[in-house]
Amino acid sequence: MGHFSIIYPLSATWAVSPFGVKPNKEKIQAIMNLCEPTTLAAANKFLGGKSWYRKFLPQFASVAAPIISVKNLTKPNRKKFVWGPPQRGAFLQLKQLLINQPLFLQFSNDDYPIILTTDVSKVDLGGTLQQVINGETKNLYYHSQITSAIERRYDPIELEALAI
């Protein structure tokens, strides 16, 4: 019996195979072709589109923080939207992560333990789920988020618990 693999289109955003999940290359290319946002609506659209890929990108929230800071303006302050060098740098770095990172998540193997690693700061927190199979580290999932004003007051142990 021959060996073959089938790619199942889960959605327009993902492709699923017997080995794991990866993003749709056409969607990645569409993001690469986007121009820099010049309005709050365009910044929201860019970040919203990129958020679909955050599970493939370690430290997504850290990199995106400058864009998130201008995106989360309160209604009275929305006219104060400014796209400056920090946002431009984050925009370019997020696009580069899409083409430079290995964007593939493995399915877990029940025969091996799952390793949870967390990383926290007062600005953001995140974690990874991984397995080491035959000496090779397999990435199962990445998570990251910006901490809220209230969460920034948490003690380090509370932030670690939140990351879990």
C-alpha positions in Angstrom: 0.0 0.0 0.0 1.4 3.4 -1.0 2.0 6.3 1.3 0.1 9.5 0.6 -1.1 12.6 2.4 -4.3 14.5 1.9 -4.7 18.2 2.7 -8.1 19.0 3.9 -9.3 22.6 3.6 -10.7 23.4 7.0 -11.5 27.0 6.0 -10.3 29.7 3.7 -7.7 30.5 6.4 -6.2 27.1 7.3 -5.1 23.9 5.6 -5.2 20.7 7.7 -3.2 17.5 6.9 -2.7 14.3 8.9 0.4 16.0 10.4 -1.0 19.4 11.5 -2.4 22.7 10.6 -0.9 25.5 8.5 -2.1 28.8 7.2 -3.4 29.3 3.6 -0.5 30.6 1.5 -2.9 32.8 -0.6 -4.1 34.6 2.6 -0.6 35.1 3.8 0.3 36.7 0.4 -2.7 39.0 0.6 -1.5 40.2 4.0 2.0 40.7 2.6 0.5 42.9 -0.1 -1.3 45.2 2.3 -0.2 48.9 2.5 0.5 50.5 5.8 -2.7 51.7 7.6 -3.3 55.4 7.6 -6.6 55.4 9.5 -7.9 53.8 12.7 -10.2 51.6 10.6 -7.3 50.3 8.5 -5.2 49.6 11.6 -8.2 47.6 13.0 -8.6 45.7 9.8 -4.9 44.8 9.6 -4.7 43.7 13.2 -7.9 41.8 13.0 -6.7 39.9 9.9 -3.4 39.1 11.6 -5.1 37.9 14.7 -6.2 34.8 12.8 -2.5 33.8 12.7 -1.5 34.6 16.3 -1.6 30.9 17.3 1.3 30.3 14.8 3.4 33.3 16.0 5.2 33.3 19.3 5.1 36.7 21.1 2.5 38.1 18.7 1.1 40.5 21.3 4.6 41.9 22.1 5.3 42.7 18.5 1.8 44.0 17.9 1.7 46.2 21.0 2.4 49.5 19.3 -0.5 48.9 16.9 -2.8 47.8 19.7 -2.0 50.9 21.6 -3.3 53.2 18.8 -6.1 50.8 17.9 -7.6 50.8 21.4 -8.4 54.5 21.6 -11.6 55.4 23.4 -14.4 56.9 21.3 -13.6 60.5 22.3 -9.9 60.0 21.4 -10.3 58.3 18.0 -9.6 61.5 16.1 -6.2 61.5 17.8 -5.1 58.4 15.8 -1.4 58.7 15.0 0.5 56.1 12.9 4.2 56.7 13.8 7.5 54.9 13.7 6.7 52.4 16.4 3.5 51.3 14.6 5.3 51.2 11.3 8.0 49.0 12.8 5.4 46.6 14.3 3.5 46.5 11.0 6.7 45.5 9.1 7.8 43.0 11.8 4.4 41.3 11.8 4.5 40.9 8.1 8.1 39.5 8.3 7.1 37.0 10.9 4.5 35.6 8.5 7.1 34.7 6.0 10.1 33.9 8.2 8.5 31.8 10.9 7.7 28.1 10.4 4.0 28.5 10.3 3.0 25.0 11.1 1.4 23.5 14.2 1.6 19.8 14.9 -1.2 17.7 16.3 -0.5 16.3 19.8 0.6 12.8 20.2 -1.0 11.1 23.2 2.1 8.9 23.8 4.2 12.0 24.9 3.8 14.6 27.6 2.7 18.1 26.7 5.0 20.9 27.9 3.5 24.2 28.8 5.8 27.2 28.9 4.7 30.6 30.0 6.4 34.0 29.7 5.0 37.1 31.4 5.7 40.8 31.9 3.7 43.8 33.0 3.0 44.5 29.3 2.1 41.1 27.9 2.0 37.5 28.6 2.1 34.3 26.6 2.7 30.6 26.5 3.5 27.7 24.3 2.3 24.1 24.2 5.0 21.7 22.9 6.0 18.1 22.8 9.4 16.6 22.4 9.1 13.5 20.2 12.3 11.5 19.4 14.4 14.5 20.4 12.6 17.0 18.2 10.4 19.8 19.7 7.0 20.0 18.0 5.0 23.2 18.4 1.3 22.6 19.2 0.1 26.1 20.0 1.2 29.6 20.8 -0.8 32.2 22.9 0.0 35.8 23.7 -2.0 38.8 24.8 -1.5 42.3 26.0 -2.2 42.8 29.7 -5.0 45.2 30.7 -4.5 48.1 33.0 -5.9 46.0 35.9 -3.8 43.0 35.0 -0.6 45.1 35.1 -1.2 45.5 38.8 -1.0 41.8 39.4 1.8 40.1 41.2 4.1 38.0 39.1 2.6 34.7 40.4 -0.9 36.0 39.4 0.4 36.9 35.9 1.9 33.4 35.5 -1.4 31.9 36.5 -3.2 34.1 34.0 -0.8 32.9 31.3 -1.8 29.3 32.0 
